[in-house]
Amino acid sequence: MNRYRILLPVLTCGLTLPLPAQTGVPQTKVGIINIQGAIIGTKDGQKAANDLQARFDPKKKELDQMQSEIAGLRDQLSKGSNTMSEEAKATLIRQIDDKTKRFNRATEDAQAEFDAEQQKLIQGLGQKIMTVIDKYSRDNGFAIIFDVSSPQTPVLYAANSIDITKDIIELYDKNSASAAAPPPAASTAPSPAPSSGVKPVAPKPAPAK
């Protein structure tokens, strides 16, 4: 019986990397990226994977319990095959078959649900990270970026110096943190009295974090 493969917190996607638009920077460099590693390496990707894992943990425990019951029945059949009556043996075999079929159906349903939910998450994350890759490529003069995350990639060798995965993760997290930062609160300092004749000193801006 094949073990189920549900609940692996690895986001995967088939994203096509666009050619960078022409800018003032000559597009001459070639780079590689592990797009799967980039997505799961971002803070958003890690949170999405953890949230998805947590949602499906109860289902995983249920499947583990079902598999444990089947293993127990198989062990019971193996140990008692020489002493059981034919009727008892047949009954136990039917129980094993019935539970195995239910386990397989439950695993397939759970895996299909997990894959669908995972796909929804990676679509949003994938499009966001593609925007970062596009800007990074244009700003740094990359003519083409190869995705080497797939085992079937045509790239046989690439120097570590042209791997932009880490740079993209850092740039994505930086932009994501900036976008999520709340706007500065409006000053609530009271206006000076009209008769003071002294202009208020503008508050110094908070130091950039």
N, C-alpha and C positions, 0 to 999 in steps of 0.2 A: 504494500500500500504506500503510495507516494505521500510524503508529508506535505501538508498544506503550506503555502508560501505567503500567507496573509500577514499583514502588519509589518512589512519591512519599511522603515522610515526613510526610504530613498526616493526622492522625486526624480522622475525621468521625463523627458519630453523630446520631441523631434522638432526642433526649431531651425529655421533656415536663416543663416546669418546674411543680412543684406550687404551689398557692396556699398562702401561709404560714399557719400555724396562728395563732389569735387569742392575743395576749399583752397585757400591760399597755401596750405601745407602740401608739398609734393607727396603723392600717394605711392610709395615705393616699397614699404616694409611688408613682410609676411608674418603673421602671428598664429598661434594656436590657443585654444581654450577648451577646458573640460566643462562644457555647459551644465552638465548634471552636477558636477562638483561645485560650480559657481552658484547655482541656485540653492543647493542645500547648504552651502557655506555661508550664505548671507544670514543675518539675524532674522529677517522675515521668513526665509526658507526653513531655518531651524525651528522657529516658533510654529510654522504651519505643519511641519512634520510631527512635532511633539503634540500639537493639538489633535491632529488626525489619529495619532497613535493612542492618545487617551480616549478618544471617542470609540475606538474599536477594541480597546482592552477587554471590556466585558464579553464581547463576542469571542475573543481569543480564549478567554478562560472557559467559556462554554464549550468551545471546540476541544480544548485540552481535556476537559472532563469526559467528553464523549469518546475521545481517543483512548483515555485511560480505562474506561469501562470495556472497550473492545479488547484492549490488551489483556485485561483481567480475565475476560471470557476465553480468549485464546489460550492463556496460560492454564486455565481450568480444564479446557479440552485436552491440552497436551499432557497434563499430569494425570488425568483420569481416563484417558482413552482406553487403557487396558482393563479398567475395573468398571466402567460405566456400561449400562445396558444400551442396546442399540437405540431404544426409544429415547433415552436421556441424551445420548450423543447426538441424535438427529435434532432434538429440541434445541440443544446448545448451538449446534451449527446454524440452525435457522435464526436464532437470536443474534449470532455474530453477523450473519449476512444482512439481516434487517438493520442492525445498528450501523454496519459499515456503509450501507446504501444511504441511510439518513445522514451519516457523517459526511459522506462525499457530496451530497446535495447541499448540505449546510455550508460546507467549505466553499463550494463553487459560488453559491449565492453571496456569501460574505466577501469573497474575493472580488466578485463583479461589483458589488457595492463600494468596496474599498477603492478599486481602480477608478470608478466613476467620480468619487469624491476627490481622489488624488488629482485626476485630470482637471477638475474645476480649479483646484488650487494652483497647479503649475501653469495654467493658461495665463492667469493674472500675473504671477511672478515672472513667467517667461517673457511676457511682453514688456514688463518694466525693465528687466535686465537687458533685453535687446536694445532698449533705448539708450541705456548706459554704454553698451558695447558700441553702438553706432557713433555716439559722441566721442568716446575714447578713441575709436579708430580714426575719425576725422581729425581730431586734435593732435594725434601722434603720428600721422602720416602712414597708416596701415592701408595697403591696397586690398588685402584679403585676410580673413581670419578663418582658420579651419577648426571645426569642432572635432576633438579627438576623444570624446567621451564614449563613443560606440566602439565595441570590439571590431566592427567591420569597417572602421575608418580606413581610407586609402593611404593615410600618412604612416609611413614605416619608421621614420626617424625625424625627430625635431629637437633642437637644442633647447635646454631649459630657459635660456635667455629670451626666447620669443614666446614663452608661455605667459599669457596675460590674465590667467584665471585669478590669481591673488589680487592683482590690481583692480580687476572688475568687482570682486567681492568688496574690497575696501571702498571703492568709489560708490558702489551701490549703497552700502551701509551709511556712508557719509551723506549722500543725497537724501536717503530715506530718513535719517535722523534730522536733517535740516528741514525736510518737509513736515515732519511730525512735531517740530518744536513749536510751542504756543507763541503767539505774537506777544510782544512786550506790552505790559499793562500801561494804560494811559496814566499820566501824572495826575495826582489828585491834590497837588500842592495848592493852597488858596492863593488867589490873586492879591497883589498888594493894594493897599488903600490908594485911591486916586490922588490924595493929597500928600503922599509920602515923597513924591518927586524922585524916588530912587527906583531904578529898574531892577527887577529881581534877577538874581544870578541863575542862569539856566542850569538845571541839574546835570551833572556829568553822566554820560552814558555808562551803563554797566560794562565791565570788561568782557570782551568776547570770550566764550568758553571754548 
